[in-house]
């Protein structure tokens, strides 16, 4: 018997079909005389009781379909079996499942294509109701597909917890899909995996020693390739170390963008410089905030001096960092800097609330402290931002964290016109980015950087040539570039070139 596109199994019969306004309910019953015990597989014909089992099925047009199957429970007639009672199994669904097998497979296809929430929305439109969390749980229970040994393998690490624990991800680069995850990033686990999957001909990896050693042991005949992304990433890290060492040469404040330079020039002249000791604008913080920031800077300065004292006495970076109470990476950055590294002045981006701050302060000084009333009045003036921004601003006024008298007009222009302070990471990004992709303000910032930092000019030329060599795949120019970088480049690029030389074969 056919029901639409569905063929009813031989061991089931249709008793009744009810079409309601919002659903179709099909009542079925089993037809076999016996059933096999799921434990001992012994057939039994001794019925204990009947029960109704509800299963969600694929929709029919715009109607969700529910199958109500009348099943039987049997006595197991095998005296040696541990199961005394069992329910007969259905071919259309798994044991204890609440949906048919074909519906489960359809939901899996949606889940693997779109994910949890997006898959849930599409399934709902197709009349297959399921939550995003349930769809994810369904995907987790699906067995992993059988994967043949790849010929071109990509390997890299992934973080269980960043900077603490890492695993390994393996990707089939021919078919562009991940094929396995290893619980750790170690030579032993990668070597074992390669020994269990022979036939790998090319291994694309980073430039670390873990995967290089694992590839040499597990697949000695495979060609190892240091991919271009990791080469560029390592070059960027070397440039960031260079600018950390030359932090004192970086501009203290970003240059004014070309579009707002004429408007902001007169404003800047009347407001004075930013207070680098407190790290704030003279218009942006209350006296209490400035005092706290100054105290924090003094504490940070004492840590820096203590760190440098310990280093002069011969302490290792790890021991000195632990004694001072900072991380090892922070200690390396402070030591590489030519002086105490001041904190970046954070840029406060433009908000729609900025245009209404003067009115809010005026109403506060007039005695209106009802934040909902102030919010209504500001909305009448054209404010369309979130209500909580108004509430937070009034809360700061109530706590005295904001001065009640100040001129807000120049603040709006200066915050929208100025660029953030140039940080080492941003400086390295300017050298790595294609110059054609930089806007006028970034080109001006790059020119200023090359002018004030002597090492940046040499690093810029070497970086441009290295990236051009990678893009155009001119492997014959690598030897000459390595010689120039090791002979005339800054120490950070010399270290990078030495690392490339050690991994020259890949």
C-alpha positions as CSV (number, residue, x, y, z in Angstrom):
1,X,0.0,0.0,0.0
2,X,1.2,3.5,-0.8
3,X,0.5,6.6,1.2
4,X,1.6,9.5,-0.9
5,X,5.4,8.9,-1.5
6,X,5.7,6.6,1.5
7,X,5.4,2.8,1.2
8,X,4.0,1.3,4.4
9,X,6.2,-1.6,5.6
10,X,4.8,-5.1,5.3
11,X,4.6,-5.6,9.1
12,X,2.4,-2.6,9.6
13,X,-1.2,-1.9,8.5
14,X,-3.1,1.4,8.4
15,X,-6.2,1.5,10.7
16,X,-7.2,5.1,10.4
17,X,-6.2,8.4,8.8
18,X,-7.4,11.7,10.4
19,X,-6.8,15.0,8.6
20,X,-7.1,17.9,11.0
21,X,-6.8,21.6,10.4
22,X,-3.1,21.7,11.6
23,X,-1.9,18.1,11.4
24,X,-2.4,14.7,9.9
25,X,-2.6,11.7,12.3
26,X,-2.2,8.2,10.9
27,X,-3.0,5.2,13.2
28,X,-1.0,2.0,12.4
29,X,-0.9,-1.4,14.0
30,X,1.7,-4.2,13.8
31,X,0.8,-7.4,11.9
32,X,3.4,-10.0,12.8
33,X,2.6,-13.0,15.1
34,X,6.0,-13.0,16.8
35,X,8.8,-10.7,17.8
36,X,12.4,-11.3,18.7
37,X,13.9,-10.3,22.1
38,X,16.4,-7.5,21.6
39,X,18.9,-9.2,24.0
40,X,18.9,-12.9,23.1
41,X,17.2,-12.7,19.7
42,X,14.9,-15.5,20.7
43,X,11.4,-15.4,19.0
44,X,8.3,-15.0,21.3
45,X,4.6,-15.1,20.6
46,X,3.4,-14.7,24.2
47,X,1.8,-11.2,24.4
48,X,1.9,-9.3,27.7
49,X,0.1,-6.1,26.8
50,X,-0.5,-3.4,24.1
51,X,0.6,0.2,24.0
52,X,0.5,3.2,21.6
53,X,3.7,4.8,20.4
54,X,3.7,8.3,18.8
55,X,6.3,9.1,16.1
56,X,6.8,12.3,14.2
57,X,7.1,11.7,10.5
58,X,8.0,13.8,7.4
59,X,5.3,16.4,6.6
60,X,2.7,15.9,3.9
61,X,2.5,19.2,2.0
62,X,1.8,21.9,4.7
63,X,0.7,19.4,7.3
64,X,2.9,17.8,10.0
65,X,2.3,14.1,10.1
66,X,2.2,12.0,13.4
67,X,2.2,8.2,13.3
68,X,0.4,6.5,16.2
69,X,1.6,2.9,16.2
70,X,-0.2,0.2,18.2
71,X,2.7,-2.1,19.4
72,X,2.8,-5.2,21.6
73,X,4.9,-6.2,24.6
74,X,6.0,-9.8,24.8
75,X,7.3,-12.2,27.4
76,X,10.7,-13.5,26.6
77,X,10.4,-17.3,26.4
78,X,14.1,-17.9,26.8
79,X,14.6,-18.9,30.5
80,X,18.3,-18.0,30.3
81,X,17.7,-14.4,29.1
82,X,18.0,-11.5,31.5
83,X,15.1,-9.7,29.8
84,X,11.7,-10.8,30.9
85,X,9.5,-8.4,29.0
86,X,10.3,-6.5,25.8
87,X,8.5,-4.3,23.2
88,X,8.6,-5.3,19.6
89,X,10.9,-3.2,17.5
90,X,9.8,-1.2,14.4
91,X,11.5,-1.0,11.1
92,X,10.6,2.7,10.6
93,X,12.2,4.0,13.8
94,X,14.9,3.3,16.4
95,X,14.1,2.0,19.8
96,X,12.7,4.7,22.1
97,X,12.9,7.2,19.3
98,X,10.1,9.9,19.0
99,X,10.6,10.4,15.2
100,X,10.9,8.1,12.2
101,X,14.2,7.2,10.7
102,X,13.6,9.1,7.5
103,X,12.7,12.3,9.5
104,X,15.8,11.9,11.6
105,X,18.0,11.7,8.4
106,X,16.3,14.7,6.9
107,X,16.9,16.8,10.0
108,X,20.5,15.6,10.1
109,X,21.0,16.9,6.5
110,X,19.5,20.3,7.5
111,X,21.6,20.5,10.7
112,X,24.9,19.6,9.0
113,X,24.2,22.2,6.3
114,X,23.0,25.1,8.4
115,X,23.8,24.4,12.1
116,X,21.5,24.6,15.1
117,X,19.5,27.8,15.1
118,X,19.4,28.4,11.3
119,X,18.6,24.7,10.8
120,X,15.8,25.0,13.3
121,X,14.3,27.9,11.5
122,X,14.4,26.2,8.1
123,X,12.9,23.0,9.6
124,X,10.1,25.0,11.1
125,X,9.3,26.5,7.7
126,X,9.2,22.9,6.3
127,X,6.8,21.8,9.1
128,X,9.4,19.8,10.9
129,X,9.4,21.4,14.3
130,X,12.7,21.0,16.3
131,X,14.7,23.3,18.5
132,X,18.3,24.4,17.8
133,X,19.7,22.5,20.8
134,X,17.8,19.3,20.0
135,X,19.1,19.6,16.4
136,X,22.7,19.9,17.7
137,X,22.2,16.9,20.0
138,X,20.9,14.9,17.1
139,X,24.0,15.8,15.1
140,X,26.3,14.8,18.0
141,X,24.8,11.3,18.1
142,X,25.4,10.8,14.3
143,X,28.3,8.4,13.6
144,X,31.4,9.9,12.0
145,X,31.6,9.1,8.3
146,X,34.3,6.7,7.1
147,X,37.1,8.6,5.6
148,X,39.8,7.2,3.3
149,X,43.4,8.1,3.9
150,X,44.0,11.6,2.3
151,X,46.8,12.2,-0.1
152,X,47.1,16.0,0.7
153,X,46.8,16.6,4.5
154,X,46.6,19.9,6.3
155,X,47.4,19.9,10.0
156,X,47.2,22.7,12.6
157,X,46.3,23.2,16.3
158,X,43.0,24.3,17.8
159,X,42.3,25.5,21.3
160,X,40.4,23.7,24.0
161,X,41.3,26.7,26.1
162,X,43.5,29.4,24.6
163,X,47.1,29.4,25.8
164,X,46.5,26.5,28.1
165,X,45.4,23.4,26.2
166,X,45.5,22.6,22.4
167,X,44.4,19.8,20.2
168,X,45.1,19.0,16.5
169,X,42.8,19.3,13.5
170,X,43.4,17.3,10.4
171,X,42.0,18.5,7.0
172,X,41.7,16.8,3.6
173,X,42.9,19.6,1.4
174,X,41.8,17.9,-1.8
175,X,38.2,17.7,-0.7
176,X,38.3,20.8,1.6
177,X,36.9,19.1,4.7
178,X,38.1,18.3,8.2
179,X,38.5,14.5,8.8
180,X,39.7,14.1,12.4
181,X,40.4,15.9,15.7
182,X,43.2,14.8,18.0
183,X,42.9,15.5,21.8
184,X,46.3,17.0,22.1
185,X,49.0,18.7,20.0
186,X,51.9,16.3,20.4
187,X,54.4,14.5,18.3
188,X,53.3,11.1,19.5
189,X,49.6,11.5,18.7
190,X,50.3,12.9,15.2
191,X,52.8,10.2,14.5
192,X,50.3,7.5,15.6
193,X,47.6,8.9,13.4
194,X,49.9,9.0,10.3
195,X,50.9,5.4,11.0
196,X,47.2,4.4,11.1
197,X,46.4,6.2,7.8
198,X,49.2,5.4,5.3
199,X,49.2,7.0,1.8
200,X,49.7,10.6,2.8
201,X,51.8,12.2,0.1
202,X,51.8,16.0,1.0
203,X,51.6,17.5,4.5
204,X,50.8,21.2,4.8
205,X,51.7,22.4,8.3
206,X,52.9,25.4,10.4
207,X,56.6,26.0,11.1
208,X,56.5,24.5,14.6
209,X,58.7,21.6,15.5
210,X,55.8,19.4,16.8
211,X,54.1,18.7,13.4
212,X,57.5,18.7,11.6
213,X,58.8,15.9,13.8
214,X,55.5,14.0,13.7
215,X,55.4,14.1,9.9
216,X,59.0,12.9,9.7
217,X,58.3,9.9,12.0
218,X,54.8,9.0,10.8
219,X,55.2,9.6,7.1
220,X,58.9,9.9,6.2
221,X,58.1,9.7,2.5
222,X,55.6,12.6,2.5
223,X,56.6,16.1,1.2
224,X,56.3,18.7,4.0
225,X,55.0,22.2,3.0
226,X,55.1,25.3,5.2
227,X,52.0,27.0,4.0
228,X,51.9,30.7,3.0
229,X,49.4,31.7,5.7
230,X,51.7,30.6,8.5
231,X,54.7,32.2,6.9
232,X,52.8,35.5,6.7
233,X,51.6,35.1,10.3
234,X,55.2,34.5,11.5
235,X,56.4,37.5,9.6
236,X,53.7,39.6,11.2
237,X,54.7,38.4,14.7
238,X,58.3,39.4,13.9
239,X,57.2,42.9,12.9
240,X,55.1,43.2,16.0
241,X,58.1,42.4,18.1
242,X,60.1,45.0,16.2
243,X,57.6,47.7,16.9
244,X,57.4,46.6,20.6
245,X,61.1,47.3,20.8
246,X,60.6,50.6,19.0
247,X,57.5,51.6,20.9
248,X,59.0,55.0,21.8
249,X,59.2,55.9,18.1
250,X,55.5,55.3,17.5
251,X,53.3,58.3,17.3
252,X,51.6,59.0,20.6
253,X,48.3,60.0,18.9
254,X,47.0,58.8,15.6
255,X,47.0,61.3,12.8
256,X,43.9,63.3,12.0
257,X,42.0,61.8,9.1
258,X,42.1,63.7,5.9
259,X,38.3,64.4,5.8
260,X,38.2,65.9,9.3
261,X,41.6,67.5,9.5
262,X,40.5,71.0,8.7
263,X,37.5,70.8,11.1
264,X,39.5,69.3,14.0
265,X,42.6,71.5,13.7
266,X,41.3,74.5,15.4
267,X,39.6,72.4,18.1
268,X,42.8,70.6,19.0
269,X,44.8,73.8,19.4
270,X,42.5,75.0,22.2
271,X,42.2,71.8,24.2
272,X,45.8,70.9,24.8
273,X,47.4,67.4,24.7
274,X,46.1,64.2,26.0
275,X,47.2,63.3,29.5
276,X,49.5,60.3,28.8
277,X,50.1,59.6,32.5
278,X,46.4,58.9,33.2
279,X,45.6,57.7,29.7
280,X,42.5,59.8,29.3
281,X,41.4,63.0,27.6
282,X,41.2,66.1,29.8
283,X,37.5,66.3,28.9
284,X,36.6,62.6,29.3
285,X,37.2,61.7,33.0
286,X,36.3,62.9,36.4
287,X,39.0,63.8,38.9
288,X,38.3,60.5,40.8
289,X,38.8,58.5,37.6
290,X,42.1,60.3,36.8
291,X,43.4,59.6,40.3
292,X,42.6,55.9,40.0
293,X,44.2,55.8,36.6
294,X,47.3,57.6,37.8
295,X,47.6,55.2,40.8
296,X,47.3,52.2,38.4
297,X,50.0,53.6,36.2
298,X,52.3,54.1,39.2
299,X,51.8,50.5,40.3
300,X,52.5,49.3,36.7
301,X,55.7,51.4,36.6
302,X,56.9,49.9,39.9
303,X,56.4,46.4,38.4
304,X,58.4,47.4,35.4
305,X,61.3,48.7,37.4
306,X,61.3,45.6,39.6
307,X,61.3,43.4,36.5
308,X,64.3,45.3,35.0
309,X,66.2,45.0,38.4
310,X,65.6,41.2,38.4
311,X,66.8,40.9,34.9
312,X,70.0,42.9,35.6
313,X,70.7,40.5,38.5
314,X,70.6,37.6,36.1
315,X,67.1,36.2,36.8
316,X,65.3,34.3,34.0
317,X,62.3,35.9,32.3
318,X,60.0,33.2,33.7
319,X,61.2,33.7,37.3
320,X,61.2,37.4,37.1
321,X,57.7,37.5,35.7
322,X,56.4,35.2,38.4
323,X,58.1,37.3,41.1
324,X,56.7,40.6,39.7
325,X,53.2,39.1,39.2
326,X,52.8,39.4,35.4
327,X,52.7,36.9,32.5
328,X,55.7,35.8,30.7
329,X,54.5,37.3,27.4
330,X,54.0,40.6,29.1
331,X,57.5,40.4,30.6
332,X,59.0,39.7,27.1
333,X,57.1,42.7,25.7
334,X,58.3,45.1,28.5
335,X,61.9,44.0,28.1
336,X,61.8,44.4,24.4
337,X,60.5,47.9,24.7
338,X,63.1,50.7,24.9
339,X,61.6,52.2,28.0
340,X,58.4,52.0,30.1
341,X,55.6,51.0,27.7
342,X,52.7,53.4,28.3
343,X,49.2,52.1,27.9
344,X,47.3,52.9,24.7
345,X,44.9,55.8,24.9
346,X,41.6,54.1,24.0
347,X,39.5,55.7,21.4
348,X,36.0,56.4,22.3
349,X,33.9,55.9,19.2
350,X,31.0,58.2,18.3
351,X,27.7,57.4,19.8
352,X,24.2,58.8,19.0
353,X,24.0,59.7,22.7
354,X,26.9,62.2,22.3
355,X,24.6,64.7,20.5
356,X,22.1,64.7,23.5
357,X,24.5,64.7,26.5
358,X,24.3,68.5,26.9
359,X,20.5,68.3,27.1
360,X,20.7,65.4,29.7
361,X,23.1,67.4,31.9
362,X,20.9,70.5,31.7
363,X,17.8,68.5,32.8
364,X,19.8,66.9,35.6
365,X,21.0,70.3,36.9
366,X,17.4,71.5,36.7
367,X,16.3,68.8,39.1
368,X,14.8,66.2,36.8
369,X,16.4,62.9,38.0
370,X,13.7,60.5,36.6
371,X,15.6,58.6,33.9
372,X,12.5,57.4,32.1
373,X,11.2,61.0,31.8
374,X,14.6,62.1,30.5
375,X,14.6,59.2,28.0
376,X,11.1,60.2,26.7
377,X,12.2,63.8,26.2
378,X,15.4,62.8,24.4
379,X,13.5,60.5,22.1
380,X,11.2,63.4,21.2
381,X,14.4,65.3,20.1
382,X,15.3,62.5,17.7
383,X,17.3,59.9,19.8
384,X,16.7,56.4,18.5
385,X,19.4,54.5,20.4
386,X,18.9,51.9,23.2
387,X,17.2,53.0,26.4
388,X,20.0,51.4,28.5
389,X,22.5,53.9,27.2
390,X,20.5,56.7,28.7
391,X,20.1,54.8,32.0
392,X,23.8,54.1,32.3
393,X,24.7,57.7,31.6
394,X,22.3,59.0,34.2
395,X,23.6,56.4,36.7
396,X,27.1,57.8,36.3
397,X,25.7,61.3,36.9
398,X,24.0,60.1,40.0
399,X,27.2,58.5,41.3
400,X,29.2,61.6,40.5
401,X,31.4,59.9,38.0
402,X,30.8,62.7,35.4
403,X,31.4,66.4,35.9
404,X,28.1,68.2,35.6
405,X,29.6,71.2,33.8
406,X,31.6,70.9,30.7
407,X,31.5,71.9,27.1
408,X,30.4,68.9,25.1
409,X,30.6,70.4,21.6
410,X,34.4,70.2,21.0
411,X,34.5,66.7,22.5
412,X,32.2,65.4,19.8
413,X,34.4,66.6,17.0
414,X,37.7,65.5,18.5
415,X,36.5,62.0,19.2
416,X,35.1,61.6,15.8
417,X,38.0,63.2,14.0
418,X,41.0,61.6,15.6
419,X,42.5,58.1,15.0
420,X,43.4,55.8,17.8
421,X,47.0,55.7,19.1
422,X,49.2,53.6,16.8
423,X,49.9,50.2,18.5
424,X,52.7,47.7,17.6
425,X,50.1,45.3,16.2
426,X,48.5,48.0,14.0
427,X,51.9,49.2,12.9
428,X,52.8,45.7,11.7
429,X,49.4,45.5,10.0
430,X,50.2,48.6,8.0
431,X,53.3,47.0,6.6
432,X,51.6,43.7,5.8
433,X,48.6,45.2,4.1
434,X,48.6,45.7,0.3
435,X,49.3,49.4,-0.2
436,X,46.6,49.7,-2.8
437,X,44.1,48.6,-0.1
438,X,45.1,51.4,2.3
439,X,43.0,54.6,2.4
440,X,44.5,58.1,2.5
441,X,44.7,58.3,6.3
442,X,46.4,54.9,6.5
443,X,48.9,55.8,3.8
444,X,49.7,59.0,5.7
445,X,50.1,57.1,8.9
446,X,52.4,54.6,7.2
447,X,54.5,57.4,5.8
448,X,54.8,59.0,9.3
449,X,55.8,55.6,10.8
450,X,58.5,55.1,8.2
451,X,59.8,58.6,8.9
452,X,60.0,58.4,12.7
453,X,61.2,54.7,13.0
454,X,64.5,53.9,11.2
455,X,64.0,50.1,11.5
456,X,60.5,50.4,10.0
457,X,61.8,51.6,6.6
458,X,64.2,48.6,6.2
459,X,61.5,46.2,7.5
460,X,59.0,47.7,5.1
461,X,61.2,47.0,2.0
462,X,61.9,43.5,3.1
463,X,58.3,42.8,3.9
464,X,57.1,44.1,0.5
465,X,59.5,41.8,-1.3
466,X,58.7,38.8,0.8
467,X,55.0,39.1,0.3
468,X,55.4,39.7,-3.4
469,X,57.6,36.6,-3.6
470,X,54.8,34.6,-1.8
471,X,52.0,35.9,-4.1
472,X,53.9,35.3,-7.3
473,X,55.5,32.1,-6.0
474,X,59.1,33.0,-7.0
475,X,60.9,30.4,-5.0
476,X,64.2,31.3,-6.7
477,X,64.3,34.6,-4.9
478,X,64.2,33.1,-1.4
479,X,67.9,32.6,-1.0
480,X,68.7,36.2,-1.9
481,X,66.0,37.5,0.4
482,X,67.3,35.4,3.3
483,X,70.8,36.7,2.8
484,X,69.6,40.4,2.8
485,X,67.4,39.8,5.8
486,X,70.2,38.2,7.8
487,X,72.7,40.7,6.7
488,X,71.0,44.1,6.9
489,X,67.6,43.6,8.5
490,X,66.5,44.3,12.0
491,X,67.2,41.6,14.6
492,X,63.6,40.4,14.6
493,X,63.6,39.8,10.8
494,X,67.0,38.2,11.2
495,X,65.5,35.7,13.6
496,X,62.6,35.1,11.3
497,X,65.0,34.5,8.4
498,X,67.0,32.1,10.5
499,X,63.8,30.2,11.3
500,X,62.9,30.0,7.6
501,X,66.5,28.8,6.8
502,X,66.1,25.9,9.4
503,X,62.8,24.9,7.7
504,X,64.1,25.5,4.2
505,X,63.1,22.2,2.8
506,X,59.4,22.8,3.7
